[in-house]
Amino acid sequence: MCVSVSNSEHYQSPLEKTTLTPKKSKRLNTQSSTELSSLSPITPEPEPKTELQAWQLPFNLQHCSRTLLAVVEPDSFRLHYGNRSFCQLLEIDSAYLCSEDHQLNIFNQFKSVTEISLEQLYRYHLLQQILSKYYHINLEFLQIIDQSVLVSPHFSPKKNNCFIRFWLNSQSCEINRIDPNLDEFAQIREQLELSQLKQPGKLAAIAQQLQLDNYRIEGMIVLEGVDVTLSEQKRLLIDQLLNRNLIRQRQGWEQIEQSLRSLFQANYGILLRFKGNKAKLSFSLDTNAAAPTVYNLETLKDSYLFEAAHGNQVMIIPELQRDFPTECERLLYNQDIRSLLLIPLVIQSHFSSSPEEQILGIIGLGSHQSDHFHPNDIKLAQELIPALITAFHFSTQQRLSNIRNLHPSVEWRFLQEAERRSWGLSPQPIVFEQVNPLYGISDIRGSSEERNHAIQADLLTQFHLGLAVIEAVCQAQQTALGEQLRQDLIEYITQIEEKITVDGEVRATDYLMTHLEIYFDYFCECSAEVEAAVYAYREACDNKHRCVYTERSRYDEMLNLITVSLQKSWNKWQEEMQKIIPHYCDVECSDGMDHMLYVGKSIDTRFSFFHLKSLRYEQLRAVCDCARTALKLKAEGKISLELAHLILVQHTTIDIFHDENTERVFDVRGTRDIRYEIVKKRIDKGVDLETQERITQPGKLTIVYSTEEESDEYQQYLRYLTRENWVESHVEMGSVAPLPGVNGLKYIRVKVIDASEEQ
């Protein structure tokens, strides 16, 4: 029997048609058995031999019913009876309930899923009778006892995903106060007014004040329930699919897939997505899942998945065959999938011109068993499709809008494309045409040499500590192996003093670990001097790197200070530059800081030539300020390194686009534009054509250009910078020696004025 009730509709159970009238809680009145048996449509049986059997007679009609029925003693909540469905749910023997010594408490068998619990509903039943009997307050219009509770079995691992909705029937109960003078509501009589009781939460608070030990309750409580597992699992899954916060999380789709597989008792979840003439198959419903299997659409023409997508019909594949003609189905077969439920996610778009453009994807649920899915699963899957489409719609938007370092100036285009794709339209490239590039770099001069010196100093310290250990061992005892280890360490020290290579750092520390440190426990037993030497070695290496890291740590801190200071200065200027005209800005920090700006009408339609010139001048001022930041750090003795600064000029525009196959936000498009990228990567190592000296110099700003027009424009900017005391008036000019694939570049170089020297 399927039962459902609401606040506006009274639920009448089958038991309301009978009269369950025993009034003693511990011993049942056998007089009522005649009444109960007379209501049965079958031939009346002889008077039962026990009182408990009198309660069982009306339930014989429900012996094969799906309804869950149980009789509970109100004082102790001890189970007195459960029909077959109820006992099967809790995995107990019905005969066990007939024994007098069992202590099965109904409240301990279930955990509440909804806000209201079985115990709270029980209190509502008592409260309605108490208020009616002692205070003449009728609560029937509030329908509080018509409520149901949603519970899940507590102690049954097999029933973890099982949901039961229970109603209570307390018609056979009679309630009497033990001490008439004890009134738990004496102080709150005004709260018992009907106008007060209608307020949210008021009844629950009053029900909790009931002093149950002052009441004698005669009769029995009847529980009537139905299994609502399927509908509840479906409701919870739909809630997950519509929960945007869950979908944003990395584990969100894992939870959704687990719920989906649980609902259909499936072993696998698969996802087929379409992009152009390709189809991507993933063994995960996460649209961002890595390493999908890619197929050409032509190879899927005979596939069940292709048929489901273009037919826009939920399909059951009762049995997959090993020799299926398409590679896709053979892959599924090799994954031990024997039957499939295919759910197409198709949007009926008014803007698409072909069926492919309407398909978001296909969700597949696979089972190890053939013929696992049945027609009812088709109906259930169809009910889930709207929520699934909504979830995939949002997930598609998130995939583009959540790109790392997505700048606000270009975010609108990514959101626009995400919206298009979420409605099943074919992907379009994200391109910004004819943008003006503004590139600059603040490079730490000699950073590699400085780090090598730090590595060299740390290794020499550690090897000398190791040498002290082995020399102490050789003094404590005669050992030929110890002498050889000593000679090895001396040779290693000589090599490190001469030169440190790129891989020398790792090889040196590995050598000490595998040829010296492994003997330390034994060495400590040789003498007190050896033990002291080992202690000194270990003390020096007591850090997360497990080696001497003093000089390298100082270098790392200095590099971090430079980077943070440069970023702080640049970000301050960037805020003002964005006020000129919105533009794309990307900053990367490694051995210094480089920035890449893109500005043009394709990014902001208000763009004009004046905006471009304003940005170019502000870029120069910002780089000069970064140079001053570095000069100040060096003057204060916080760093020993120096920085050189460069700006690359290009008057011609370029096209940039987002390549979804890379982690970069933008790449350049076209041979002419790629040349600009080549210059960017090599120009900071450029040298003067005549002197062969680096064109960038510490404390100076170098501007690299190609044409006389560019030279004139930037010399004008330099006059402005001189007027504002950013740079000295003396200008150095020269030609850049040809770079691989690039020649004809020239440069202008000026010294940046330290803020302390500014007049």
C-alpha positions in Angstrom: 0.0 0.0 0.0 1.4 3.4 -0.9 0.6 6.1 1.6 1.2 9.8 1.5 -0.1 12.6 3.7 0.2 16.4 3.9 -0.7 19.0 6.4 -3.8 19.8 4.4 -5.0 16.2 4.1 -5.8 13.8 6.9 -4.3 10.3 6.5 -6.7 7.6 7.6 -5.0 4.3 8.2 -6.6 0.9 7.8 -6.4 0.5 11.5 -8.7 3.4 12.2 -11.5 1.2 10.9 -10.9 -1.1 13.9 -11.0 -0.4 17.6 -7.8 -1.2 19.5 -9.0 -0.7 23.0 -6.8 -2.6 25.6 -6.2 -0.1 28.4 -3.5 -1.7 30.4 0.1 -1.1 29.3 1.7 -4.3 30.7 -1.1 -6.9 30.3 -3.5 -6.8 27.4 -7.2 -7.1 28.0 -8.4 -10.4 26.4 -11.9 -9.0 26.3 -11.1 -6.9 23.2 -10.0 -9.9 21.2 -13.6 -10.9 20.4 -14.2 -7.4 18.9 -11.1 -7.5 16.8 -11.7 -11.0 15.5 -15.2 -10.2 14.6 -14.0 -7.4 12.2 -11.9 -9.9 10.2 -13.4 -11.0 6.9 -12.1 -14.5 7.5 -13.8 -17.1 9.7 -13.3 -16.1 13.3 -10.8 -18.2 15.1 -11.1 -19.6 18.7 -10.3 -17.2 21.5 -6.5 -16.8 21.5 -4.5 -18.5 24.2 -2.3 -15.5 25.0 -3.0 -11.7 25.3 -0.3 -10.9 22.7 -2.1 -13.0 20.1 -5.1 -10.8 20.5 -3.1 -7.9 19.0 -1.9 -10.0 16.1 -5.3 -10.9 14.7 -6.1 -7.6 12.9 -2.6 -7.6 11.4 -3.1 -11.0 9.8 -4.8 -9.1 7.0 -1.5 -7.3 6.5 0.7 -10.4 6.6 1.7 -10.2 3.0 1.4 -6.4 2.7 4.2 -4.0 1.9 3.0 -1.8 4.7 5.3 -1.9 7.7 3.3 -2.4 10.9 4.5 -2.6 14.5 2.9 -2.4 18.0 4.9 -0.5 20.7 4.5 -0.3 24.4 4.2 3.5 25.2 6.1 3.5 28.5 9.2 1.7 27.5 8.8 1.9 23.7 9.4 -1.8 23.6 8.4 -3.6 20.5 5.5 -6.0 21.0 4.7 -7.0 17.4 6.0 -6.5 13.9 4.5 -7.8 10.7 6.6 -9.7 8.2 7.7 -6.5 6.3 8.7 -4.8 9.5 10.8 -7.7 10.7 12.5 -8.2 7.3 13.5 -4.5 7.4 15.2 -4.8 10.8 16.4 -8.4 10.0 14.8 -9.8 13.1 12.8 -13.0 13.7 9.1 -12.2 14.4 9.1 -15.0 17.0 11.7 -13.1 19.0 9.2 -10.3 19.6 6.9 -12.8 21.3 9.4 -13.5 24.0 8.9 -11.7 27.3 12.6 -10.9 27.9 13.6 -9.0 24.7 14.4 -5.3 25.0 14.1 -4.0 21.5 13.4 -0.3 21.8 11.7 1.2 18.7 13.6 4.5 19.0 17.0 2.7 19.0 16.2 1.0 15.7 16.0 4.1 13.5 17.8 7.3 13.0 15.7 10.3 12.0 16.4 11.9 8.6 14.0 14.8 8.9 13.8 17.5 11.6 11.0 15.7 13.5 11.9 12.4 15.2 9.8 9.4 16.2 10.1 10.5 19.9 9.0 14.0 19.1 6.0 12.8 17.1 5.1 10.5 20.0 5.1 13.6 22.3 2.8 15.4 19.9 0.3 12.6 20.2 0.4 12.7 24.0 0.3 16.5 24.1 -2.9 16.6 22.0 -4.7 14.2 24.4 -3.4 16.0 27.5 -4.4 19.5 26.3 -7.8 18.2 25.3 -8.5 16.3 28.5 -7.1 18.7 31.1 -7.2 22.1 29.4 -10.1 21.7 27.0 -7.9 22.8 24.1 -8.6 21.1 20.8 -5.5 20.8 18.5 -7.1 18.7 15.8 -7.2 21.6 13.4 -3.4 21.8 13.6 -3.1 18.2 12.4 0.1 17.7 14.4 -0.5 14.0 14.9 -1.1 13.5 11.1 2.6 14.3 10.5 5.0 11.6 9.4 8.6 10.9 10.2 11.3 10.0 7.7 13.8 7.5 9.2 16.5 5.1 8.2 17.4 1.8 9.9 20.2 2.2 12.5 21.8 -1.1 12.8 21.5 -2.6 9.3 24.6 -2.1 7.1 22.6 -3.5 4.1 19.9 -0.8 4.7 22.2 2.3 4.7 20.4 3.8 1.8 16.9 2.7 2.9 14.3 5.3 3.9 11.0 4.6 5.7 8.1 7.1 6.3 6.3 6.3 9.6 2.9 7.4 11.0 1.8 6.8 14.6 -1.6 5.6 15.7 -2.4 6.4 19.3 -6.2 5.9 19.2 -6.1 3.0 21.7 -4.1 4.9 24.3 -5.7 6.5 27.4 -3.7 9.0 29.4 -4.2 9.9 33.1 -2.2 12.1 35.5 -0.7 10.3 38.4 -0.4 13.5 40.6 -3.3 15.8 39.7 -1.6 18.7 41.6 1.5 18.6 39.4 0.9 20.9 36.4 3.9 21.4 34.2 2.1 24.1 32.3 1.0 26.2 35.3 3.6 28.9 34.7 2.9 29.1 31.0 -0.9 29.0 30.8 -0.9 32.1 28.5 1.3 30.2 26.0 -1.5 27.5 25.6 -3.7 30.0 23.8 -4.5 28.8 20.3 -3.0 32.0 18.9 0.2 31.2 20.7 0.3 27.6 19.7 0.1 28.5 16.0 3.4 30.2 16.1 6.3 28.2 14.5 8.3 26.1 17.0 5.9 26.8 19.9 4.3 23.4 20.0 7.7 21.7 19.9 8.8 23.7 22.9 5.7 22.9 24.9 5.8 19.2 24.0 9.4 19.0 25.4 8.1 20.3 28.8 5.8 17.3 29.2 6.8 15.4 32.4 6.0 11.9 31.1 6.7 10.2 34.5 3.6 11.9 35.9 1.3 10.2 33.4 0.0 6.6 33.3 -0.5 5.6 29.6 -2.6 2.6 29.0 -2.9 0.9 25.6 -0.5 0.5 22.7 1.1 2.7 20.0 0.8 1.4 16.4 3.4 2.3 13.8 2.5 2.3 10.2 5.1 2.8 7.6 6.0 2.6 3.9 9.3 2.2 2.2 10.0 5.4 0.3 13.6 4.6 -0.6 13.3 5.1 -4.3 11.5 8.5 -4.1 13.7 9.8 -1.4 16.9 8.8 -3.2 15.6 10.5 -6.3 14.8 13.6 -4.3 18.2 13.7 -2.7 19.9 13.3 -6.0 17.9 16.1 -7.6 18.9 18.3 -4.6 22.5 17.5 -5.3 22.2 18.3 -9.0 20.7 21.7 -8.2 23.2 22.5 -5.5 25.6 24.9 -7.3 28.0 25.0 -4.3 28.3 21.2 -4.4 29.0 21.2 -8.2 31.7 23.8 -7.7 33.6 21.5 -5.3 36.1 19.0 -6.6 34.3 16.1 -4.9 30.9 17.3 -5.9 30.5 15.2 -9.0 31.9 12.2 -7.1 29.0 12.5 -4.7 26.5 12.9 -7.5 27.9 9.9 -9.3 27.8 7.8 -6.2 24.1 8.7 -5.6 23.3 8.0 -9.2 24.9 4.6 -9.1 23.2 3.8 -5.8 19.8 4.8 -7.2 20.1 2.4 -10.2 22.3 -0.2 -8.3 25.0 0.3 -11.0 28.7 -0.4 -10.9 30.0 2.3 -13.2 29.2 5.8 -14.3 30.4 7.0 -17.7 30.2 10.3 -19.6 30.3 10.8 -23.4 30.8 14.5 -24.4 30.8 15.9 -28.0 33.1 18.6 -29.3 33.1 19.3 -33.0 33.7 16.0 -34.8 35.2 14.4 -31.7 33.6 12.5 -28.8 35.3 12.1 -25.4 34.5 9.1 -23.2 35.3 9.3 -19.5 34.7 6.8 -16.7 33.6 9.7 -14.5 30.7 12.2 -14.6 33.0 15.1 -13.8 33.1 17.2 -16.9 36.7 18.2 -16.0 37.9 14.6 -15.7 41.4 14.1 -17.0 42.6 11.7 -19.8 39.3 10.8 -21.6 39.3 8.4 -24.5 38.8 10.4 -27.7 36.9 9.0 -30.7 36.1 10.4 -34.2 32.4 10.8 -34.5 32.4 8.8 -37.7 33.6 5.7 -35.8 30.5 5.9 -33.5 27.9 5.8 -36.2 26.9 2.3 -35.3 27.3 2.8 -31.5 24.4 2.5 -29.1 25.6 5.7 -27.5 25.3 7.6 -30.8 21.8 6.1 -31.3 20.7 7.3 -27.9 22.1 10.8 -28.4 20.5 11.4 -31.8 17.3 9.6 -30.9 17.1 11.6 -27.6 15.7 8.5 -25.9 16.7 6.8 -22.7 17.9 3.4 -23.8 18.7 0.1 -22.1 21.4 -2.1 -23.6 20.6 -5.5 -22.0 23.8 -7.2 -23.0 27.1 -5.9 -24.4 28.9 -8.3 -26.8 32.7 -8.8 -27.0 32.6 -8.6 -30.8 30.6 -5.3 -31.0 31.6 -3.4 -34.2 32.5 -0.1 -32.5 35.7 0.4 -30.5 33.7 2.4 -27.9 31.5 -0.6 -26.9 34.4 -2.9 -26.9 36.2 -0.7 -24.4 33.2 -0.8 -22.2 33.1 -4.6 -22.5 36.7 -4.8 -21.5 35.9 -2.8 -18.4 33.6 -5.7 -17.4 30.4 -3.8 -18.3 27.7 -6.2 -19.5 24.6 -4.0 -19.5 24.0 -0.2 -19.9 21.4 2.4 -19.2 22.0 5.4 -21.5 20.6 8.9 -20.6 21.0 11.5 -23.3 21.2 15.2 -22.2 19.8 17.1 -25.1 18.6 20.7 -25.2 16.1 21.7 -27.8 17.9 24.9 -28.8 16.2 27.3 -31.2 19.6 28.6 -32.4 21.3 25.3 -33.5 21.2 24.2 -37.0 22.1 20.5 -36.5 21.3 17.9 -33.9 24.9 17.6 -32.8 24.8 21.2 -31.5 22.0 20.4 -29.1 23.7 17.5 -27.3 25.3 18.3 -23.9 26.4 14.7 -23.5 25.3 11.2 -22.6 25.4 9.7 -19.1 25.8 6.0 -19.0 25.3 3.6 -16.1 26.9 0.3 -16.3 26.5 -3.0 -14.5 28.6 -6.2 -14.3 25.4 -8.2 -14.9 23.5 -8.7 -18.1 19.8 -7.6 -18.1 20.4 -5.5 -14.9 18.2 -2.6 -15.9 14.5 -2.8 -16.5 11.7 -0.5 -17.9 11.1 1.2 -14.6 14.6 2.5 -14.8 13.8 4.3 -18.0 10.9 6.2 -16.4 13.1 7.1 -13.4 16.0 8.3 -15.7 13.5 10.5 -17.7 12.5 12.2 -14.4 16.1 13.0 -13.7 17.0 14.5 -17.1 15.9 18.2 -16.3 18.1 18.3 -13.2 21.0 16.6 -14.9 20.8 19.1 -17.8 20.8 22.0 -15.2 23.8 20.6 -13.5 25.8 20.0 -16.7 24.8 23.5 -17.9 26.3 25.0 -14.8 29.3 22.8 -14.8 30.1 23.8 -18.4 29.9 27.5 -17.4 32.2 26.8 -14.5 34.8 25.1 -16.6 35.5 28.3 -18.7 34.8 30.9 -16.0 37.1 29.2 -13.4 40.2 29.4 -15.5 43.2 30.3 -13.3 44.2 34.0 -13.5 41.2 35.0 -15.6 41.4 38.7 -15.7 38.2 40.8 -15.2 38.8 42.7 -18.5 38.4 39.5 -20.6 36.1 37.5 -18.2 33.0 38.6 -20.0 34.0 36.8 -23.2 34.7 33.5 -21.3 31.3 33.8 -19.6 29.7 34.5 -22.9 31.2 31.4 -24.4 30.3 29.3 -21.4 26.7 30.3 -21.7 26.6 29.4 -25.4 28.1 25.9 -24.7 25.8 25.3 -21.7 22.9 25.4 -24.1 24.4 22.8 -26.4 25.7 25.2 -29.1 29.0 24.2 -30.8 32.2 25.7 -29.3 33.6 28.9 -30.8 37.2 30.0 -30.2 37.8 32.8 -27.7 39.8 35.3 -29.7 40.7 39.0 -29.2 41.8 40.5 -32.5 44.0 43.5 -33.1 45.2 44.1 -29.6 48.2 46.2 -28.7 50.9 44.3 -26.6 52.8 46.1 -23.9 55.6 43.9 -22.4 58.1 44.7 -19.7 60.5 42.8 -17.4 62.4 43.5 -14.2 65.2 41.0 -14.3 67.4 40.0 -11.3 70.9 40.3 -12.7 73.3 37.4 -11.7 70.6 35.4 -9.8 71.9 32.1 -11.1 75.4 32.8 -10.1 74.3 34.0 -6.7 72.3 30.8 -6.1 75.3 28.7 -7.2 77.4 30.4 -4.7 74.8 29.7 -2.0 74.7 26.0 -3.0 78.5 25.8 -3.0 78.8 27.4 0.5 76.2 25.0 2.0 77.7 21.9 0.4 81.2 22.8 1.6 79.9 23.4 5.1 78.1 20.0 5.1 81.1 18.1 3.6 83.5 19.6 6.1 81.1 18.5 8.9 81.1 15.0 7.4 84.9 15.0 7.1 85.1 15.9 10.8 83.0 12.8 11.6 85.1 10.4 9.5 88.4 11.8 10.8 87.2 11.3 14.4 86.3 7.7 13.5 89.8 7.1 12.0 91.4 8.5 15.2 89.2 6.3 17.4 90.1 3.1 15.5 92.1 1.8 12.5 89.8 1.3 9.5 90.8 1.0 5.9 87.3 1.7 4.7 87.1 4.8 6.9 90.4 6.1 5.3 88.9 5.6 1.8 85.8 7.5 2.8 87.9 10.3 4.1 89.8 10.5 0.8 86.5 10.5 -1.1 85.2 13.4 1.0 88.4 15.4 0.4 88.1 14.9 -3.4 84.5 15.9 -3.3 85.4 19.1 -1.4 88.0 19.9 -4.0 85.5 19.5 -6.8 82.9 21.6 -5.1 85.4 24.4 -4.5 86.3 24.5 -8.2 82.8 24.3 -9.7 79.2 23.4 -8.9 77.1 22.0 -11.8 73.3 22.0 -12.2 73.0 18.4 -11.0 75.9 18.6 -8.5 73.6 19.8 -5.7 71.5 16.6 -5.8 74.3 14.2 -6.4 76.4 15.6 -3.5 73.7 15.4 -0.9 72.7 11.9 -2.1 76.4 10.8 -1.8 76.5 11.9 1.9 73.2 10.1 2.7 74.2 6.8 1.1 77.9 6.7 1.9 78.2 8.4 5.2 75.0 9.1 7.1 73.9 5.5 7.0 76.9 4.6 9.4 76.2 7.4 12.0 74.5 5.1 14.5 77.5 2.8 14.6 80.0 5.7 14.5 78.4 7.1 17.7 79.6 4.0 19.6 83.2 4.5 18.6 84.1 7.4 20.9 82.7 10.6 22.5 84.5 12.7 20.0 82.8 10.9 17.1 79.4 11.2 18.8 80.0 15.0 19.2 80.9 15.3 15.5 77.8 13.4 14.5 75.7 15.6 16.7 77.1 18.7 15.1 76.4 17.3 11.6 72.9 16.4 12.4 72.2 19.7 14.2 73.3 21.6 11.0 71.0 19.4 8.9 68.0 19.6 11.2 65.5 21.3 8.8 62.9 20.2 6.3 65.5 19.9 3.6 67.6 17.5 5.7 70.8 19.2 4.7 72.8 22.3 5.4 70.6 25.0 3.9 71.8 28.3 5.5 73.1 30.2 2.5 70.3 28.9 0.2 67.7 29.9 2.7 69.2 33.4 2.8 69.1 33.5 -1.0 65.5 32.3 -1.1 64.4 34.9 1.4 66.1 37.6 -0.6 64.5 36.5 -3.8 61.1 36.4 -2.1 61.6 39.9 -0.7 62.4 41.2 -4.2 59.5 39.5 -5.8 56.9 40.6 -3.2 58.2 44.2 -3.2 58.1 44.4 -7.0 54.6 43.0 -7.1 53.4 45.5 -4.5 54.8 48.4 -6.5 53.4 47.1 -9.8 49.9 46.4 -8.3 49.7 49.9 -7.0 50.3 51.3 -10.5 48.1 48.7 -12.2 45.0 49.9 -10.3 45.5 53.3 -11.7 46.2 52.0 -15.2 42.9 50.1 -15.3 41.2 53.4 -14.7 42.5 54.7 -18.0 40.9 51.8 -20.0 40.2 48.2 -18.9 43.0 46.0 -20.3 44.3 42.5 -19.8 47.3 42.2 -17.5 49.3 39.0 -16.6 52.2 39.1 -14.2 54.7 36.3 -13.7 57.5 36.1 -11.1 60.5 33.9 -11.2 64.0 35.6 -11.2 62.3 39.0 -11.1 59.0 40.0 -12.6 57.6 40.3 -16.1 54.3 41.8 -17.2 52.2 41.4 -20.3 49.4 43.9 -21.2 46.9 43.6 -24.0 44.6 46.5 -24.9 42.3 47.1 -27.8 38.7 47.5 -29.1 38.0 43.8 -28.9 38.6 44.0 -25.2 36.9 47.3 -24.6 35.0 49.1 -27.3 35.8 52.5 -25.9 39.5 52.1 -26.7 41.2 54.9 -28.5 44.7 56.0 -29.6 44.9 58.3 -26.6 44.2 55.4 -24.2 47.1 53.5 -25.8 49.6 56.3 -25.4 48.4 56.9 -21.9 49.0 53.3 -21.0 52.4 53.3 -22.6 53.5 56.3 -20.6 52.0 54.8 -17.3 53.9 51.5 -18.1 57.2 53.4 -18.1 56.4 55.2 -14.9 55.4 51.9 -13.2 58.6 50.2 -14.3 60.7 53.2 -13.0 58.9 52.9 -9.7 59.8 49.1 -9.6 63.4 50.1 -10.3 63.4 52.5 -7.4 62.0 49.8 -5.2 64.9 47.5 -6.0 67.4 50.4 -5.5 65.9 51.2 -2.1 66.2 47.5 -0.9 69.9 47.4 -2.0 70.6 50.8 -0.3 69.1 49.5 2.9 71.3 46.4 2.8 68.3 44.0 2.5 69.5 42.6 -0.8 72.9 42.2 -2.5 71.4 41.5 -6.0 70.8 44.2 -8.7 67.9 44.5 -11.2 67.8 45.6 -14.8 64.6 46.7 -16.5 63.4 46.4 -20.1 60.3 47.4 -22.1 59.6 45.9 -25.6 57.8 48.2 -28.0 55.6 47.0 -30.9 53.3 49.4 -32.8 51.6 46.7 -34.9 48.7 44.8 -33.3 48.5 41.1 -32.7 45.7 38.5 -32.3 45.4 36.4 -29.1 43.3 33.4 -28.4 42.6 30.9 -25.6 43.8 27.4 -26.4 41.8 25.0 -24.2 44.5 22.3 -24.6 47.0 24.3 -22.6 47.1 25.8 -19.2 47.9 29.3 -20.6 45.2 31.8 -20.7 46.3 33.3 -24.1 48.5 32.4 -27.0 49.3 34.5 -30.0 47.9 33.6 -33.5 49.7 33.9 -36.8 53.3 33.8 -37.9 53.7 37.6 -37.5 52.5 37.5 -34.0 54.6 34.5 -33.1 57.7 36.6 -34.0 56.7 38.9 -31.2 56.7 36.0 -28.7 60.1 34.9 -29.8 61.5 38.4 -29.2 59.9 38.5 -25.8 61.7 35.3 -24.7 65.1 36.3 -25.9 65.4 40.0 -25.7 66.6 40.3 -22.1 69.7 38.3 -23.1 70.3 40.6 -26.1 73.7 42.3 -26.5 74.9 45.4 -28.2 75.9 44.9 -31.9 79.3 46.6 -31.5 80.4 46.2 -27.8 78.7 42.8 -27.3 77.7 44.0 -23.8 74.2 43.2 -22.5 71.7 45.8 -23.5 70.2 45.7 -20.1 72.2 47.2 -17.2 71.5 47.2 -13.4 69.6 50.2 -12.3 68.8 51.3 -15.8 65.7 51.1 -18.1 66.2 49.8 -21.6 63.6 50.3 -24.3 63.8 48.0 -27.3 62.1 49.1 -30.6 62.1 48.5 -34.3 61.1 51.7 -36.2 61.9 55.4 -36.1 58.3 56.1 -35.3 58.6 54.0 -32.2 61.9 55.8 -31.3 60.3 59.2 -31.6 57.3 58.3 -29.5 59.4 56.8 -26.7 62.0 59.6 -26.7 59.1 62.0 -26.1 58.0 59.8 -23.1 61.6 59.9 -21.8 61.5 63.7 -21.9 58.4 63.6 -19.7 60.1 61.1 -17.3 63.1 63.4 -17.1 60.8 66.3 -16.3 59.2 64.3 -13.5 62.7 63.2 -12.2 62.1 59.5 -12.9 65.2 59.2 -15.2 68.4 61.0 -16.0 68.5 63.1 -19.2 71.5 61.3 -20.6 70.3 58.7 -23.2 72.3 55.8 -24.5 71.4 54.3 -27.9 72.5 51.3 -29.9 71.6 48.4 -32.1 70.8 44.9 -30.8 72.9 42.1 -32.2 70.8 39.7 -34.4 68.9 37.1 -32.4 67.9 33.7 -33.8 65.1 34.6 -36.2 65.1 38.2 -35.3 67.2 41.2 -36.4 67.0 44.9 -36.9 66.2 45.8 -33.3 67.5 48.9 -31.6 67.5 50.2 -28.0 67.4 53.3 -25.9 68.8 53.1 -22.3 68.5 55.6 -19.4 69.4 55.5 -15.7 66.6 55.5 -13.2 67.0 58.1 -10.5 67.0 56.7 -7.0 64.2 58.3 -4.9 66.8 59.4 -2.4 68.6 61.4 -5.1 65.4 63.1 -6.4 65.5 66.8 -6.0 
